[in-house]
Amino acid sequence: MAALQTRFFWTSSLVKHSSRTTQRTSLHCRNSLVPHSSWILHNRPLCLSSGHKTQETQPQEAERPAKKLFRELVSEHRAAIAQCITLVESTHRAKQAQARELLAEILAYLRKKTTENHGIPPSFRIGLTGPPGAGKSTFIEAFGKQLTEAGHKVAVLAVDPSSSYSGGSLLGDKTRMPELTRDMRAYIRASPTSGSLGGVARNTNDAIVVCEGAGFDIILVETVGVGQSEYAVADMVDMLLLLVPPAGGDELQGIKRGIVEKVDLILVTKADGELKIPSRRVKTEYTSALKLMRKRSAVWSPKVMQVSAVTKTGLTEAWDAMSEYRNIMVKYDLLLPKRSKQHRIWMWNHIRDNIMDIFRCHPDIGPELPRMEAEVDQGRITSGMAADILLGRFRARMSWHDNDL
């Protein structure tokens, strides 16, 4: 028994001694082996495992937002499409600078694809316009589904009118396209006009470029319900379609100059049920009216066709006519020159819009605007006289600035 107690005491003492030795060794390691914090900040960390060399990590430059968006766009990320269109529609100066960088990347990418395609653009831009109630959205729903089932990728840019009082817009075109909205080969974007005239938004042209960069080969641009003189969409698409309802007036409406002179194909909608006979009559009247107009192109004559989005009647024939038009434009090398002319037109449109902002914010004009408006309201001067006075001051200021230069 005494021997057991002596052995237990000896073992306990040994354990306590080992514990104290371990603690002192650990404290000594912390004080001597572990470097000071200031040494850590100024020296590279040591690699603890043998056989490996220390590697110096170079700091990577952060990717620019526009470059990142472009990379995601060409990779066909659907969220990137919405982000890019929102960016090009922004009026914030910093966002506009990013939008210009993004569009430059996309345009370079599209030029490369056009060159690889032997000078043929990879997309076909189609504008759809017509009076309110003509069935544009319903037609796009049926027509777009037919195109996606045939293997095409369809982007729909729908423009809704903005309120002249509140400035808001309903943006409800998607509610008329439930099937196309759920189609993964289609993309629908609704944008407000925001005061722009002509049936389209100011940045619709840039949104078309974004959709082309995302790989969509069919771009459908639906305008707001327009009248005879609103055809700005004709200057941003390859082919313009006019959709007219069966009860669209007599043949005199077709003879009137304006939007009918700009169209490449007229579709009489709602050619089913009780409206089938009236639609046939309207088709005959517009066909007669087109014969009285001067021919715009030497290689293409506008056609008039009947379609029904409900029964799908005439949709295949309408697409065949559009394909024929595109093939003719490509064959005679007219498609790219037409787009180049459109780009020049929209350049001047943007200049015109920005000049109005520059005029309003000019230091010599801005303070005078309330006084001149009051003079016009009180009938002391006419609106033309007020405009001449303000423009005269603006020109004088510009001339004085030029002389200083």
C-alpha positions, 0 to 999 in steps of 0.5 A, a space after each residue: 500500500 505504501 508503495 502504491 501511494 509513493 508511486 502515485 505521488 511520484 506520477 502526480 509530481 511528474 505530471 505537474 512538472 511537465 505541465 509547468 515546463 510546457 507552459 514556460 516553453 509555450 510562453 517562451 515560444 510566444 515571446 521569442 519565436 512569434 515575431 512582433 506585430 510591427 515585423 509582421 506589417 513590414 515583412 512577408 509571412 513565412 511559409 510554415 510547411 517545408 518544400 514550398 516557396 513564398 509567393 508574392 501576390 500582386 494586387 489585382 485591379 478592380 474591373 470597371 462596372 461597364 466592362 463587367 456589364 459588357 462581359 455579363 451581357 455577351 454571356 447572355 445573362 438576362 439580369 445584365 440586359 435590364 441593367 444595361 438598358 437602365 444604364 443607357 436610359 439614365 440621365 445621371 452624368 456619371 451613369 451616362 459616362 458609363 453608358 458611353 463606355 458600355 455602348 462603345 464595347 458593344 458596338 466594337 463587338 457587333 462590328 466584329 460579328 458583322 465582319 465574321 458574317 461577311 458584312 451581314 448584320 446579325 440582327 433584323 430590326 422591325 418596327 411596329 406602329 399604328 393607331 391605338 387599339 390596332 392590336 400591336 401587343 396582341 400581334 407581337 404575342 402571337 408573332 413572337 411565339 412563332 419566331 421563338 418556336 422557329 429557333 429565333 431569339 426575340 427582343 421586344 422593346 415596347 414604348 408606353 406613353 407618359 402622362 403629360 400631368 404626372 409624368 408617370 407611365 403604366 408600362 402595361 404591355 407585358 400584361 398583353 403578352 403573358 406567354 411571350 413573357 415566360 418564354 426564355 428565348 424572348 425578352 420584353 422591355 417596356 420604357 416610357 416616352 418621357 416626353 419624347 415625340 414620334 412614338 418612341 423613347 429617346 434611348 430606344 436606339 441605344 436599347 436596340 444595340 444592347 439587345 443585339 449585344 445580348 444575342 437577340 437576332 430579331 428586335 421588335 420595336 413597338 411604338 405608342 399609338 401614333 397618328 399620321 405624322 409620328 414615324 420616328 421609329 422608321 429611322 431606327 429599324 430595318 423594316 417598318 410595319 403599319 398595323 391598321 384595324 379593320 375599321 380604320 376609315 375609308 381609302 382617303 386615310 390611306 392616300 393621305 401622306 405621312 406614315 403610310 409613305 414610310 411603311 414597308 408592309 401594312 398588316 390589317 389586323 383582327 381578320 377573324 370572326 365578324 371583322 373578316 369581311 371588313 378587314 378584306 375591304 380595308 386591305 383592298 382600299 390600302 392596296 389601291 392607295 399605295 398604287 397612287 404613291 411615289 415608289 420609295 425603293 427600286 427593289 421593294 414595293 410595300 405589300 398589304 396583308 391580313 393577319 389574325 393573332 387569335 386564329 394565327 391566320 396570316 402570321 407565316 405569310 407575314 414573316 415570309 414577306 419580312 424575310 423576303 424584304 431583308 434578303 432583298 436589302 442584303 442582296 443589293 447591299 442596302 441594309 448597312 447604308 440604311 443603318 448608317 443614315 439612321 445613325 446620322 439622323 439620331 446623332 442630330 436628334 441628340 444634339 437638338 435635345 441637348 442644345 435645348 438643355 444648354 440654352 435653358 441652363 445658360 447663365 445669361 438666359 436662365 435668369 431671364 426666362 421667368 421675366 420673359 415668360 411673365 411678359 408673354 403671359 401679360 401680353 406685352 410681347 408676343 412669344 416670337 418676340 420673346 424667343 428672338 430676344 433670348 436667342 439674340 442674347 445667346 448668339 451675342 454671348 457665343 460670338 463674344 466667347 468665340 472672339 475671346 478664343 
